[in-house]
Amino acid sequence: MGPTVVIVDDHAGFRSMARRLLEDSGFDVVGEVGDGASAVAAVSALGPRLVLLDIQLPDMDGFAVAEALAAAGSPSVIVLISSRSAADYGLRLARSPARGFLAKADLSGRSLTQLLEATA
């Protein structure tokens, strides 16, 4: 199997679509969660290579989750995702410990593979 992934998004439909897309591209989706607190717990328990992390979550935003994971020493590569464009987040993206950003419309196995290779 390919790189392990935890998908974090509050929309079950998006998580399901992302799972299919990533598994079809050779990724091993080891977990899906719908909020920030569950994301921190899942990443700690599952130790994925990659965390696909939505910025807009019900309990805390993806930036706060990324900060919490970094503070906990997580070695996972964090990729923030959003239905909005990167320009909407400005300097918050640059200051985030996340290693990449993808608009949800641009999500693909190839784009994630390129981000992982760039951070290797």
N, C-alpha and C positions, 0 to 999 in steps of 0.2 A: 504494500500500500504506500501511498504518497504521504506528504506532510499531514500531520494531524491538525484539526481545526475545531475551535469552538465558535459557534455563531451566536452573536448577541444582538437581538432585535425584538422590539415589543410587538411586532406583527407576525403572528404565526404563519400567515401566508407567505410572507417574504422569507422567513426562516426555511420553510419547506422548499420554496423555489431555489434558494441559495444552496441548500443541501443537495438537491438534485443536480444543479449546475456544477457544483464543486466535486461531487462524487463521480459524475460523468467525466470530469477532467483529471481524475486520479487522486484527488484529495480524500483523506479519511476523516469524516466529520465525527468527532467523538462526543460532542455535546451541543445542545441548543438551549439558550435561556432567554428570558424576556425582560430582565431588568438588571440594573447595575450591581446590586448586592449579590444576586445569584451569579452574575458574571465573575465577580471576585472569587466567590466560593468554588465555582466550576473550574476556573483556571488553576486555582490552587490544588484542587483535587485531581484534575485530569492532566495537567502539564502539557497543553498542546504546543505545537511549534508555532501556530498562528492563531490570533484572535481577530475575528471579523466583528468589529464593534460599532454599532450604530451610535451616532452622536445624540440623537433625541430619544431618551429613555424616560420612563415614568418616574423613577425615584431619584436618579442622579444622571447628569449628562455623561456622554462618552469621554469627555475630557477628564472628568473627575474619576471615572473608572480607570482610565489609562494611568493617571497619577497614582491611584491606589495600587495598581498592579506593579508599577515601577518602584514605588516605595517598599513593596513587599519583596522586591528582588526577582520578580518573574522574568524568566529568560524568553518568554513568548514574544514573537513579533506581533505588534499590534497594528492593525490597519483599520483606520476609522472610515466609516461609510455614512452616506447621507443622501437623501433625495435632493438636497440643496447642493449648490456648487461650492468648491473650495474657496472661492472668492468671498462667499458669505461669512466665512469664519476667520478670514484674515490672519492676523498674528497669532491667534489661538492655536492654529494648526502648527505654525513654526515653533511655538513654545511647548507643544505637547510632546510627551515621550513616545507617542506613536511614530512608527517608521514610515507611514504612508497614509494616503487618503484616496478613496475612490468614490465617485458618484455611483449610487446604486445602479443607474442605467448603464454604467461602464463595467460592472462586475463581470468578470470572466475568470476561468482557470488560468488563462494566459496572463492576464494582468496581475493576478496574485503571484503567479510563478515569477514574473519579472520583478515584483517587489521583494520576494524572498531572495532571489539571486542577488539583487542589489544590496541587500543587507547581510549577505553571508560573509 
